[in-house]
């Protein structure tokens, strides 16, 4: 979804696409919505340190779109009226994500949802947790949905839509990253791993094992670190005039989810593959013990592969799937003629010797101290034994 003719500011300060057809809104609808937005903002109570007031306006015959109003945003939900569906990788309609237009920033956002326990508890660490290093740039902007609770145990939030996924950025601009950009991504995941999380009672209905007991905490984790779950926005260096990517983690609705072991093909850690080999039934895969123990170090393995691939110029160019740029990974995969992974059980057979041999060569060839420090991180994160692999909170770097 993009804007074809730029944006314009109306007399009351709200920003709209110059071509309203981009968001499938008519001129008459825009007039009605502006009146609702302005009147709703006047009703907002003052902002305080502990309260961010928001105002929900449901869709009705007098208001053609649902609105969510706050001091810093005025969201118009677009999907319910006039179309604009989202689609997943298989082409199926994605009903849990909707397009949203923000009349304050003049940008697209996405309305997402997840289980109430994850959203109301785990996601708060991303919104309000202590920023470490450059981690404040490692997440997209997130705003609570003012009407988030529902009888189905779902909660909803708004996430600012980025211009590119990481693979899209690499295809269009190439790997024009500096060390600071990459470290911002590292520190974003460290911010998650630095938190201890207690699953809500709602979660215990979906998971098995001792960690499903309410009151037991574990290290928070993302759950599916992969290229398509990293997004990019352009940032301009005022001194040089060059444009660089701001790398951010997305797909945050699964943070801390103990109910299902998941990964993107090619990015699974060896212990996940081994666990899947010995737990073939769906019910066995839905155990909380394994993820509570290894969820964060599973993230670290995948992030190590991401960092190493970025330092080497992007993901493997031979394959349709965006795979790590390491032969000790791709040599263990069965890949079909279209370049997609069809069997990854061989990842359980990777040895520490072949990993260290390759990484040591890359450390020796590093062009700067910063790059060398990143490669040392990669080596730590690519430890075969999950008991000896650190989380991002246990081993990371930060540079000014």
N, C-alpha and C positions, 0 to 999 in steps of 0.2 A: 504494500500500500504506500503510495507516494503522492505528493502534491505536484500537479502539472503546471500551475501558473502562479506559484508563490502565495503569499498571504497578505491580508490587509487588516488594518485596525479600524473598528467602527467608532462612531462618535462617543460611545460610552466606554471605550478602552478595550473592548473584547476583540480577540484576534480570530479571524476566520479565513479559510482558503479563498483566494480570489475567485476560483471556480468552485462554487458550492457543490457541483456535481461530483467532485472528488470525495466528498463525504455523504453524497446522496441526500442532501438537505435542500429544500426549496427556499426561496426568498421569504415567503410567508412564514414557513416554519422557523427560519432564523429570527424573524421579528418577534415571534411568540417566545422563543427560547431566551432571547436577550432580556425581555421583560421579566421572565421567571428568574434568570440568573441574577439580575440586578436587585430584584426585590428579596431574593434569598440571601444575598450577601449582606444586605442591610439588617437581616435578622440574626446574623452570627454573633455569638457572644464573644467577648474579648479573649484573645489567646493568652494562656498562662504556661508556666514551665511544665505543669503536669497535665494540661488539657489542650488538645488541638481540636477546636470545635468544627464540626462539619454538619451539613444540612442536606437531607435526602429529599428529592422531589420525584415521586413516582410518575411513570408515564400515565397519561389520562387524556380524555377528549380535549382538555384545555392545555395540555402539554404533550407535544408529539413524541418526545424522547425522554427517557429517564435521565435525571440530572444528579450529580453529586458535587456539592459546593463546599469549599473551604476557603480559608484566607488566601492560600497560594495556588488554588486550582479551581477550575470550573469545568467539570467533566460532563460531556454529552455522550451517552452510550449509543452507539450507532447500529448495532446488529439487529435489534428487535424490530426496527421499523425501516424498511427499504433495502434490506439485504446487507452484504459485506461479510460473508462467513469466512472463518479461518479454516485452513486445511492442514492436516498433518502430513508426514512424509509419504504415506501410502495413498494420499488423495482423498481420504475420508474426512468428512466435516468435523472439525474440532469444536464441540459445543461448550467446552469449559473455558474457552478463551474468546473474548469479544473485543472488537475495535472500539476505541474511545477517543474523542477529540477534546483536547484541553484548550479552552478559549483564553486562558491566561498566558500560557507559554507559546501557544500556536503550534502544537505538536501532537503527534499520535501517541497514545498510550494503549496498553492492553489490560483488559479486566480478566483476572485469573481467579481460580478457586482451588481449594484443597481441603483436606479434613480439618475440622475445627481445632483439634488438638495441635496439629502442626502449625497452623497459621497463627492461632492466638498465642501460642507459647514459643515455639522454636523460632519463628520468623522475626520475633522482636529483637533477637540478637543482631540481626542484619540491620534493622532500622535504627536501633538505639545503642548497640554495643560500642565499646571503646574503640576508636579508630587507632590502628597501629600502622606506623610508617605511612604508606600511601594508600591504605585500604579504603579510605573514603572515596577513592575513584574506582574501586574494584567491584561495585554493585550498581545496578541501575537504580534510579530514584523510585521509591516505593511509598505508596499512600494507602492507608486502611480504607476499605469500603465502609461507609457509614451505616450500611444495612447489611453487615456481614453475617450475622447469625441466621441460621435457618433450621427448620425441623429435621432436615436430612443430615445434620452434622457437618455441613459444609461452611466454610468461611471464604470471604472474597477479598481481594486486594487489587490495587492498580499498580502497574509497572510501566515506566516510561519505555516506549519502543525505540530500540536502537536502529541505526541505519543499515547495519550489516551484521551477519553472523561472522565468526572468525574465518571459516572457509571462504565466504563471500568477499571479505576484505582482502584476503591473500590473493584471490583470483583477480580482483580489480586493481589493487595497489601494490601487491608484492609484500615481502616481509620487511617493511620499513619500521622495525621496532627499535627502541633504545632499551637499555637495561632497566631504566626507571619504570617504563611501561610494564615490563614483565614482572618486576618486583611488586608492583601494585596488585597484580593478579595473585601472586603468592601470598601477600598480606591479607587479601580479601578472604582467602580460604583459611588463613591463620586466625582471622577474626571469628570464624565459625568454630574452628577446632579449640579455641581458647575457652569455649563455654561448656559448662556441665548442664545437662538437660534432663528434666524429669518428665516422662511422658504423662499426658493427661489420662484420666480414667477412660475416656472415650477410646483411646488407642488400645487399651488392654483387651477389648473385644475382638481385635483383629490379629493379634499376635500370640505366639506360644512361647513358653520358656520362662525361666525365672525373672528375666528382665521386664516381663510384662506386668509385674507386680507394681501397683501404684506406689510411689515413694522411692523407687530405685532410680538412680541417675546414671548417665553414661556421657561420654564425650560426644558433642554434637557433630554431625557430619552432613555433607551435601548429598551424596548418594549416587550421583551420575556425572562425574567430571568427564567431559568429552568436548571435541571441537564445536559441535552444534549447540552446546550449552554455554558457550562463551560468545559474547556479543561485543561489537566494536562501534565506537563513535569517533568521528574525527575531532582532533584538538589541534589548534594552531600554535606553534611556537612563535611568540611575538618578536623574538630577537632574530631568528633566521627566516621566518616566514614559511617554514616547512610544516606540512601536516602530518601528524602522527596519530596512531589509534589509541583510544582509551579502552583498555580491555576490562570487561566486566563479567562476572559470573551471573548466569540466569538459571531458569528452571528451579527456582527457590522453593516451590510449593512442596518438594519432597524432603526438605531439610529435616533430619532427625527421624525419618520414617522407618520404624522397625518392622513394618508389616510385610515387606517384600524386598528380596535381594534383586537389584537391577544393575545393569551396566550397558554400555554401548559396545557392539562387537569390535574386538581388537583392543579394547581399553581395560579389560578386566585384569585384576591382579591374580597371580597364580593360586592363592588360597581360595578365591572365589570359584575358579574353574574346578579345583579339587573338591570343593564343597558341593558344587552342582553335580559332579560325577557321582557322588555318594548319596545325594539327596535328590532323587529323581521325581518324587511326587510333589505336586503344587503345595500341599499342606506342609510338607517338610521344608520347602523353600521359604515358607512364611514363618520362620522362627526368629525371635528377637535376640536370642543369645549370641548368634554369630555376628549380627550387625552391631549390637551394643559393644561387642569386644573389638571388632575389626573394621567398623564402618569408616572411622576417621583415617586409619592407615590404608584402607582401600582407596580413599580419596587421594592420599599422598602418592601412591603408586601411579595413578592416572595423571596427576599433576606433574609428576616427574617426567612422564612420557610427553606431555604437552610442552613443558619447558624445553626439553631436549629437542623436540621437533621444531619449535620456533627458533631456537638457537642455530639449527641446521638449515633454516630457510623455508620451513613450512612442512606440510604433511606429505606422505609418500605420493609422488606424482603418478605412479603407475596404476593406482586403484581408484575405482569410483567411490568406494567408502573412504572417508578421511582417516587413514591409518597412520600410526606412529612411524617416524622416519628412522626406524632401527631394524636391521636385518634379524636381530635376535628375537624380534616380535613377528615380523612378516613371514619368516621362515617356518614358524610354528603354526601358521594359519593355512587352512584350505580355502582358496579363493577361486570363484568361478570365472568364466570368460568375460563377464561384464565388470569384473573388478570388485565383486562383493564377497564378504566373508560368509562361508557356508558351514565352516566347522572351526572352532577355536579351542578344542580340547587340548591341543598340543601346547598351549601356553602353560599348562601345568608342568611341562618338562623343561622349562628354561632353567639354566644353571647360573649361579652367581659368578662363576668364572668367566663365562662369555660376556656377561653384562659389564663386569669390572674391566675386562680387557679392552672393550670398546670405549668405555667412558674415560679410562685413564689416557688413552690416545687423544681424545677430544679435550681433556683438561690440559694436556701438554701443548696442544695447538691453540689454546685460547688466546685471543688477540688483546685482552686487557684483564686487569685484576677483577673488574666487575663480572666479566664473562666467566672467568675462572671460578669465582665464588658461586655463580649460578650452576656451573657444571658440578661443583662439589655438592650442592644441594641435590641435583639430579641423582648423583651417585647414592646419596643417603636414602632418597625416596624410592630408588629401585633396588631395595634390599629384598631378597626373595622371602626370607623368614619374616612373617608379619609381626612376630614378637620383638624383632630387632629393628623394625622399620619405624621411624619417628613420625608423629603427626606434624602438621605445619606449626602447631603451637610449641612443639618440643624441639624442632630444629628448623630454623628459618634465618633469613638475612634481611637486613634493612640498610639502605644507603640514602644519604642525604643528597 
